[in-house]
Amino acid sequence: MDVLYFAWVRERIGVPKEKIDTVPATVMALVDELRSREARYEAAFADLSALRVAVDQELSDFDAPLDGAREVAFFPPMTGG
């Protein structure tokens, strides 16, 4: 599964995209897996209320299932203008 990071999430983690070999059951399980990797992931996912997530390019919740997902993207909330 591809995991994409945008804006300050990408800056904190240090890469725009990576491939994850495991397939966690939910987005939250993926976040927990990433947080356990190292401090830069913990910093990026410290405040989930400041993040949005999309699964296969559709806005989702952190409890969304990942069964069959090909892509998960994390990004800050977007503002209109």
C-alpha positions, 0 to 999 in steps of 0.5 A: 500500500502506498502512503502519501504525506502532504504539507507539514506532515511531509515536512515532519516525516521527511518523505512525500511517499512510501510503500508499506508492506503490512496491511493494517485493518484500519487507518488508525491501526496504520497510524499506530504502526507508523507512530511506533517507527520513530520520533518523526512519525510520532511528531507528525501524528501527535494531534490527529484533530489537525489531520485529514485522511483519504483512502484511495482518494476518498476522504475518510475517517481514522476508523475506516477499513483498509482491506483492499486499499491501495493508497492512504494519504495524510494531509492538514485540513484544507481551507477555502479561499 
